[in-house]
Amino acid sequence: MKLQMHSIHFDADQKLLDFIQKKVDKLETFYDRMVDGEVFLRLNNDNIENKTVEIKLNIPGDQLFAKEQAVSFEKAADMATDALRRQIKKFKMKKAAY
């Protein structure tokens, strides 16, 4: 899936971008009609859990969004993709009900 990655207030290394791409690609096993997505990586200076990952996925007829904050980008990406996985399952359940 095509992902646009935006790192805000810092330059993300390729290893981190590849990690997030791989995580989001795994979501396609749950729903294969995803169009594209956007990922925002933010560095906040307010507390220990200062790394924020926002993932927005476009699927036909809807848009899914997850925002998580953690001590590392990897952990935040894990939590965000888990949240999106739950949203995908709910979306599929709703769609199957119609």
C-alpha positions in Angstrom: 0.0 0.0 0.0 1.2 3.5 -0.8 2.0 5.5 2.4 3.0 9.1 2.6 5.3 9.6 5.6 5.7 13.0 7.3 8.2 13.5 10.1 7.6 16.8 11.9 10.4 18.6 13.8 13.0 15.9 13.0 14.3 13.7 10.2 13.2 10.0 10.5 15.7 7.4 9.5 14.9 4.8 6.8 14.9 2.0 9.3 11.9 3.6 11.2 10.0 4.3 8.0 10.5 0.7 6.8 9.3 -0.5 10.2 6.1 1.5 10.0 5.5 0.6 6.3 5.8 -3.1 7.3 3.4 -2.7 10.2 0.7 -0.9 8.1 1.2 -3.4 5.2 0.2 -6.2 7.6 -3.2 -4.6 8.0 -3.9 -5.5 4.4 -4.3 -9.1 5.6 -7.5 -8.0 7.4 -8.9 -5.8 4.6 -7.3 -5.8 1.1 -9.2 -2.9 -0.5 -7.3 -0.1 1.3 -6.5 2.8 -1.1 -3.6 4.6 0.5 -2.5 6.2 3.8 -0.7 8.9 5.6 1.6 8.7 8.6 2.6 11.7 10.7 5.5 11.3 13.2 5.7 14.1 15.8 8.3 14.8 18.4 6.8 16.6 21.4 8.8 18.0 24.2 6.3 18.0 27.0 6.8 14.7 28.8 8.6 11.3 28.7 6.1 9.8 26.2 7.0 12.4 23.7 6.7 10.5 20.4 3.4 10.6 18.6 2.3 8.5 15.6 -0.8 9.4 13.6 -2.0 7.0 10.9 -4.8 7.8 8.5 -6.0 5.1 6.1 -8.3 5.7 3.2 -10.7 2.8 2.4 -13.6 2.9 -0.1 -16.4 4.9 1.5 -14.6 5.7 4.7 -11.4 6.8 6.4 -9.8 5.3 9.5 -7.6 7.2 11.9 -5.4 6.3 14.9 -3.2 8.5 17.1 -0.9 7.1 19.7 1.8 8.5 22.0 4.6 6.4 23.6 8.3 6.5 24.6 9.4 5.3 21.2 8.0 5.6 17.7 8.1 1.8 17.3 5.8 1.3 20.4 3.5 4.1 19.2 3.3 2.6 15.7 2.5 -0.8 17.3 -0.4 0.7 19.3 -1.7 2.7 16.4 -1.8 -0.3 14.0 -3.5 -2.4 16.7 -6.2 0.3 17.0 -6.6 0.4 13.2 -6.9 -3.4 13.1 -9.8 -3.2 15.6 -11.4 -0.4 13.5 -11.0 -2.5 10.3 -12.7 -5.4 12.0 -15.6 -3.2 13.2 -15.9 -1.7 9.7 -16.1 -5.1 8.1 -18.7 -6.2 10.7 -20.9 -3.2 9.9 -20.5 -3.7 6.2 -21.4 -7.4 6.5 -24.6 -6.5 8.4 -25.9 -4.5 5.4 
